[in-house]
């Protein structure tokens, strides 16, 4: 690789790292969450400072890898890992109480195929995840940043999509879900313009909620009130 190419890649990484699609709202951990962090982080926690992750070594096996960005309190992520034991799951979340809650629930369901980062996802992707190592990337209900002046904070944009593409294997899926219709339209616009992806929808731009994505209580309540949720699945084609 030439020095020019290295400089170009370095600049791209820097631009990507400037994205801040979240606000760090660090609430207090419950005693259970704190105990789970102390007890289970040594075996389930992954550290950004450790650099490139050897996924097979971390899980002690070679298996399809699913990575979820921004898992919140981790309930659906843990349930997916429980339902698909043949896959390795990696979660990334910036909020400590959410990470603690995720570990606590994983303990309750006796999930052993899940590991988590407590860090900014953009930096984890850049520094820790090897290219073409992921079979599925999940981004569920990211902050839509409703106000126009905040749209630049939306995580689904050109640089982020390019990073996801580089980490997915050919044939891998990028699965997004949102309950904000204007953001769903933004996602479609950005993804349709991005190279290397094809929309898997057969009717329009959206797909029915796949069986592997659990229905959240919030989502079920929204459905009863007539609120919509939009799922998008794009496949990496090259």
Buried (B, 14 or more C-beta within 10 A) or exposed (E): EEEEEEEEEEEBBEEBBEBEBBEEEEEEBEEBBBBBBEEBBEEBBBEBEEEEBEBEEEBEEEBBBBBBBBBBBBBBBBBBBBEBEEBBBBBBBBBBBBBBBBBBBBBEBEBBBBBBBBBBBBBBBBBBBEEEBBBBBBBBBBBBBEEEEEBEBBBBBEBBBBBBBBBBBEEBBBBBBBBBEEBBEBBBEBBEEBEBBEBBBEEEBBBEBEEBBBEBEEBEEBEEEEEEBBBBBBBBEE
